[in-house]
């Protein structure tokens, strides 16, 4: 599958110098993990493939600008977290805490409280109807 967000695109989106290769392996690993995580969370962005076509067409992940920016920001955050494995510190007038939720990234990626609204239990409706119907 083709990469929908390349290393150079991600570096440009978050303002890292394109020629800076000092930690290329570390940033590349964070970017790959972020792409994989977003693809799992946003599986609705895959196009339908056609395995019967000649040649077969694989499903493709289609990401808009917000998804790409959010993924680049997430990769950069994970890249920066190498130096703070316990999380990012947040300070206010009431003291300091560890920030474990980033609403900006969640909003860009459409996850968490900004994700799709789901109503009901985890059991599909068909299974419930089968159990209720005699």
C-alpha positions in Angstrom: 0.0 0.0 0.0 1.3 3.5 -0.9 2.1 5.8 2.0 -0.6 8.5 2.3 1.7 10.7 4.4 5.4 10.6 3.6 8.3 11.6 5.9 9.0 14.8 4.0 5.3 15.8 4.0 5.0 15.2 7.7 8.2 17.2 8.4 6.9 20.1 6.3 3.5 20.1 8.1 5.0 20.3 11.5 7.9 22.7 10.6 10.9 20.3 10.9 13.8 21.1 8.6 13.6 18.7 5.6 17.4 18.3 5.5 17.7 17.4 9.3 18.4 13.7 9.3 19.9 13.5 12.8 17.0 11.5 14.2 15.5 10.2 10.9 15.1 6.7 12.2 13.3 7.8 15.4 11.0 10.2 13.6 10.3 7.6 10.9 9.3 5.0 13.5 7.0 7.5 15.2 5.4 8.4 11.8 4.9 4.8 10.8 3.3 4.1 14.2 1.1 7.2 13.9 0.0 6.2 10.3 -0.8 2.6 11.5 -2.8 3.9 14.5 -4.8 6.4 12.4 -5.6 3.7 9.8 -6.9 1.4 12.6 -9.0 4.2 14.2 -10.3 5.6 10.9 -10.9 2.5 8.9 -13.9 4.4 7.4 -11.4 6.3 5.2 -10.4 3.2 3.2 -11.8 3.0 -0.4 -13.3 -0.3 -1.5 -10.8 -2.4 -3.3 -11.7 -4.8 -6.2 -9.9 -8.1 -5.8 -11.6 -9.5 -8.9 -10.3 -6.8 -11.2 -7.4 -7.5 -13.5 -5.0 -6.5 -12.0 -6.6 -6.5 -8.5 -7.2 -3.1 -6.9 -6.2 -2.9 -3.2 -8.1 -0.7 -0.8 -6.5 2.7 -0.4 -6.5 5.0 2.6 -7.8 8.5 1.5 -6.8 11.2 4.0 -7.7 14.9 3.8 -5.6 17.7 5.0 -6.9 17.6 8.6 -6.1 13.8 8.9 -2.6 14.4 7.5 -1.9 17.3 9.8 -3.3 15.4 12.8 -1.2 12.4 12.0 2.0 14.5 11.5 1.3 16.2 14.9 0.7 12.9 16.5 3.9 11.5 15.1 5.8 14.6 16.3 4.3 14.3 19.7 5.3 10.6 20.0 8.8 11.6 18.6 9.1 14.2 21.3 7.9 11.9 24.0 11.1 9.8 23.7 12.5 12.3 26.2 9.5 12.2 28.6 8.1 8.6 28.8 5.7 9.6 31.6 3.8 12.0 29.4 3.7 15.8 28.9 3.4 18.0 31.9 0.7 20.6 32.1 0.8 23.4 34.6 -1.9 25.7 35.9 -2.6 27.9 38.9 -3.8 24.7 40.8 -0.5 22.8 40.2 1.0 20.5 37.7 -0.5 17.3 36.1 0.4 14.9 33.3 -1.5 15.6 30.1 -2.8 12.3 28.7 -5.4 13.6 26.2 -4.7 16.1 23.5 -8.0 17.5 22.2 -6.5 19.2 19.2 -5.1 16.0 17.8 -8.3 14.1 18.7 -10.3 16.7 16.9 -8.2 16.6 13.7 -8.3 12.8 13.6 -12.0 12.6 14.5 -11.4 10.3 17.5 -12.3 10.4 21.2 -15.2 12.7 22.1 -14.9 14.2 18.6 -15.4 10.9 16.9 -18.5 9.4 15.4 -21.5 9.1 17.7 -22.5 5.5 18.4 -25.7 4.7 20.1 -26.5 1.4 21.8 -24.5 -1.5 23.1 -21.6 -3.3 21.5 -23.9 -6.1 20.3 -25.1 -5.7 16.7 -28.8 -5.2 16.3 -29.2 -8.3 14.2 -28.0 -10.5 17.0 -30.3 -8.9 19.5 -33.3 -9.3 17.2 -32.4 -13.0 16.6 -32.5 -13.6 20.3 -35.8 -11.8 20.8 -37.7 -13.2 17.9 -39.2 -16.7 18.6 
